[in-house]
Amino acid sequence: MDIKLQADDLRVRFATRDGMVDAVRGVSFTLGKEKLAIVGESGSGKSTVGRALLKLHPASARIEARTLRFGDVDLLRADEKQMRALRGRRMSMIMQDPKYSLNPVMRVGDQIAEAVLVHQKVSKAEVRERVIAMLEKVRIRDPQRVYDLYPHEISGGMGQRIMIAMMLIPNPEVVIADEPTSALDVSVRSQVLSVLDELVEERGLGLIFISHDLNLVRSFCDRVLVMYAGRVVETIAAADLDRAQHPYTRGLLAALPDIDVKRPVLPVLRRDPSWLTQ
């Protein structure tokens, strides 16, 4: 497998008034040309891992690892200038909710164009043409009209596809998608996933898909990292999730509702203190 990203013993700590807090504890994984899911409950450290890869944490964060490498770049030693050149151009992150990620006073087309202009010198006419082509690629109808809209004039599903267009237009090698479909209804979610899947296949991207939806990643991703309290407790092929061994993963699966099975009460996940250290 062509390794695009490697993390070995990644640790993220935050300084607080009460001392250092360990948010990510010894996470290790590799990413190739595949769709890798990171799943777990809220607070398990999924998004913290994604942001650490791009050094998007505040100055209070301490990021440590034996290895944290993206292609030819040692992310631990990369300074801010190197990271600015890398973010967007080679590695992008699709944020969870476009309402909070898009600039409310800029037209959406200009925001997508900015993702190109930051890294490349191209004419206004050329960049507009590229943006409209990308809007078509993510299945937005009438892209000429949508280019000139403001974020409050678009729907949630359209906003998410615009975020995808913005992150993919510089042709990155790795995309981190942080809950990209959590606020969407089922039909729009299916469209967004189809767009991501098609672009990953066409461009040979490495995709890190952060989610809490086990049923979704089972059908969409190739591999799954299951996180609990800042640690990876199990790594498994997405198609083999039903054969998961760790009691935490089995507990998450057991708590999923099933339309074909009537249960008066969903089981409650019982946590074992040993999961924090094993």
Order of alpha helices (4+ residues) and beta strands (2+ residues): beta-beta-beta-alpha-beta-beta-beta-alpha-beta-alpha-alpha-alpha-alpha-alpha-beta-alpha-beta-alpha-beta-beta-alpha
